[in-house]
Amino acid sequence: MVTWIVVAVVLLALVVLALAVRPVVARLPQLRRAAVRLQHRQTEAEALRVTAEALQERAEALQTRVEVTQRRLAVIKAKRGR
């Protein structure tokens, strides 16, 4: 008699576990697709970061050229003013 009670309790626990796990297992394909999309977006974000860094370096180089050009222009204006 005790054996049957133990078997029934174990089977009931397994049924409850299966019912609890079922929704998670059913959503696994959606979760996998979401993970793939997130990885893709992470790759895109990394590429954008690299591009932004390159643009920042280019802007700094252009700023340096602008400063040099402004100094040269000031020298030319000073020579004309004499």
C-alpha positions as CSV (number, residue, x, y, z in Angstrom):
1,M,0.0,0.0,0.0
2,V,2.8,2.5,0.9
3,T,4.5,1.6,-2.4
4,W,1.5,2.7,-4.3
5,I,1.3,6.0,-2.4
6,V,5.0,6.7,-3.1
7,V,4.5,5.9,-6.8
8,A,1.5,8.1,-7.0
9,V,3.3,11.0,-5.4
10,V,6.3,10.6,-7.7
11,L,4.1,10.5,-10.7
12,L,2.1,13.5,-9.6
13,A,5.4,15.4,-9.1
14,L,6.5,14.4,-12.6
15,V,3.2,15.6,-14.1
16,V,3.5,19.0,-12.2
17,L,7.1,19.3,-13.4
18,A,6.1,18.5,-17.0
19,L,3.3,21.1,-16.8
20,A,5.7,23.7,-15.5
21,V,8.4,23.0,-18.1
22,R,6.0,22.8,-21.1
23,P,5.6,26.6,-21.6
24,V,9.3,27.2,-21.4
25,V,10.1,24.4,-23.9
26,A,7.3,25.7,-26.2
27,R,9.0,29.2,-26.3
28,L,12.5,27.9,-27.0
29,P,12.3,28.6,-30.7
30,Q,11.2,32.2,-30.1
31,L,13.9,32.6,-27.5
32,R,16.5,31.3,-29.9
33,R,15.4,33.7,-32.7
34,A,15.5,36.6,-30.2
35,A,19.0,35.6,-29.2
36,V,20.1,35.5,-32.8
37,R,18.6,38.9,-33.5
38,L,20.4,40.3,-30.4
39,Q,23.7,38.9,-31.6
40,H,23.1,40.4,-35.0
41,R,22.3,43.8,-33.5
42,Q,25.4,43.5,-31.3
43,T,27.5,43.0,-34.5
44,E,25.9,46.0,-36.1
45,A,26.5,48.1,-33.0
46,E,30.2,47.1,-33.0
47,A,30.5,48.0,-36.7
48,L,28.9,51.4,-36.0
49,R,31.2,52.0,-33.1
50,V,34.2,51.3,-35.3
51,T,32.9,53.7,-37.9
52,A,32.2,56.3,-35.3
53,E,35.8,56.0,-34.0
54,A,37.1,56.4,-37.5
55,L,34.9,59.5,-38.1
56,Q,36.1,61.0,-34.8
57,E,39.7,60.5,-35.8
58,R,39.0,62.1,-39.2
59,A,37.2,65.1,-37.5
60,E,40.2,65.6,-35.2
61,A,42.6,65.6,-38.2
62,L,40.3,68.1,-40.0
63,Q,40.3,70.3,-36.9
64,T,44.1,70.3,-36.9
65,R,44.1,71.3,-40.6
66,V,41.6,74.0,-39.9
67,E,43.8,75.4,-37.2
68,V,46.9,75.4,-39.4
69,T,44.9,77.1,-42.2
70,Q,43.6,79.7,-39.8
71,R,47.2,80.5,-38.6
72,R,48.4,80.7,-42.2
73,L,45.5,83.0,-43.1
74,A,46.3,85.2,-40.1
75,V,50.0,85.4,-41.2
76,I,48.9,86.4,-44.8
77,K,46.5,89.0,-43.4
78,A,49.2,90.4,-41.2
79,K,51.6,90.7,-44.1
80,R,49.0,92.5,-46.2
81,G,48.2,94.9,-43.4
82,R,51.8,96.2,-43.2
